[in-house]
Amino acid sequence: MFEILQVQTERRSVRSWGQRWKTLGDDISRQLWLLESDSICAQARRRSRLEDFGDPPIDPALTVLVKSLEAEADLHPLGRFLMRIHLRDLLETRLRLVRAWSARSVALEASAIERPIFITGMPRSGSTFLYELLAEDPENRAPRVWEVMFPIAVSSKPPKKPDPRERKAAASLWWFRRLAPGADSVYPMRAWSPHECVAIHSYTLLSQEFASISRIPTYEAFLRTVDLGPTYRWQKRFLQHLQAGRSTKRWVLKSPDHVYGLDKLLTVFPDAAIIQTHRNPVDVVRSQIELTRVLEAMFARPGDSEQLRVREARKVAQFSDYITRFRDARPEVAGQFIDVTYRELVSDPLAVVKRIYERLNLQLTEAAAERMRRLASARSRYQRREARPKLGDLGLDGAADAYGFSSYCSRFGVLSEPAQPKG
C-alpha cells in the first residue's frame, strides 16, 4: 500500500513539475514574442523604415487576430515565435509593396487581368492536384510560393536565373520543415510550388490561413462578418504587380476559401471562370481532421480530439451550405462555373482537364498535355480508391443528414454517406 501511494505521489510530482515548466516557458516566450498589434506594427515599420500600410486598414483585423491567438490558440513557445515572425514579415512586406505600388499606380492599373481561372470548392477535394495540373501548361500563370513570400525584387535590374528570391524562399522553407517536420506529410510546399490565394490575402490580415493553423474561433467568426471586397482588390493589385514587365498570361488561382467570398471575387474579377471541386463531405471531414491536427501542432498544443472532430464536421457543413446557397442565389453566373468531382479527377485527370479547356474555349497543346500526364503519374497518392466512410467511423454521432450533407451530395453528384442499418 505504501509503495502504491509513493508511486502516485511521484506521478503527481512529475505532472506538477511539467506544469511549472510549461507555465515558465509560456511566460518567457510571451515576454520575448508578445502578440500585440502595436508592437508588431512598430517593429515592421522600424525594419522597413516605412509608415504607410495602405488599404485595407490593418485594424480591426490585426487586433482581433492577435487577441484571438493570445486567448484561444494555446500556442507553445515555438509556435508563438513562428507566428510573431510571420505577422511581422507580412506587415513589413506590405509596407514595401504599398510604396512600390504608389510609385507606379497608373502602370499597374492599366495591366489587365483577363479571364482568370479560380479553383475552389470543398477542401481536400483534389483542388491542389488540379491546380498543379493546370499550372503545367506554359500558357497558364500561377503565383509561385517564392514570389508570394518575397514579391519585391532585390534589384531594379532583370533578375538572374534563378531569381535569388527563389533560393531565399527555399532556405526559409527548409528551416520551417526542420522546425515543423509534420508539415511536409500533409502539404509538401516548395519554393516553386503554385501558391494558394489565402497567402496573398494574408497581407490584408483577412485570411482563412490563420484559422487553418490555429484554434482562433473569435477571429474566424470575425472573418465571416467582414466585407472581403478590399481583400480581392488587394489580390488584383498583387497579381498586376507580379505580371508587371512580363508577358501577360492567363492566371490560374486556387483556394477552397474563395467559397466564402464568391460575390466579392466576381465583383473584382467579373469575367472569372470558377472551377468547383466536390467530394463526399464525410471523407472531407476525415481528411480535414488529419490536416488540422498536423497544422495546429506546428503552432499550438494539442486540443481535445472530440472537439476537433465536431469542429471540422461543422466547418465542412458550412462549406457545403455556402456553395449551394451562392449557386442558388446567383443563377445568372451559372455559366461561369465548372464542377469537378474528386472521383472523376483521380480516375482520369487528363479527361477532366480537357473538359475544362473545352468549356473555356482554350487550346490544350500536346506538349502541355504531356507535362500534365507526367505530373499525374507521379502523384500516386491520388490513385487510391476513395472509401465510403460513415460519420460514426470518425467518432461523430448522427447521420450525414444531420449536417446537411445529403442535399449537397445529390446536387453535385458525389457519393453520400451510406444509410445506417436499422436495429
Secondary structure, 3 states (H helix, E strand, C coil): CHHHHHHHHHHHHHHHHHHHHHHHHHHHHHHHCCCCHHHHHHHHHHHHCCCCCCCCCCCCHHHHHHHHHHHHCCECHHHHHHHHHHHHHHHHHHHHHHHHHHHCHHHHHHCCCCCCEEEEECCCCCHHHHHHHHHCCCCEECCEHHHHHCCCCCCCCCCCCCCHHHHHHHHHHHHHHHHCCCHHHHCCCCCCCECCHHHHHHHHCCCHHHHHHCCCHHHHHHHCCCCCHHHHHHHHHHHHHHHCCCCCCEEEEECHHHHHHHHHHHHHCCCCEEEEEECCHHHHHHHHHHHHHHHHHCCECCCCHHHHHHHHHHHHHHHHHHHHHHHHHCHHHHHHEEEEEHHHHHHCHHHHHHHHHHHCCCCCCHHHHHHHHHHHHHCHHHCCCCCCCCHHHHCCCCCHHHHCHHHHHHHHCCCCCCCCCCC
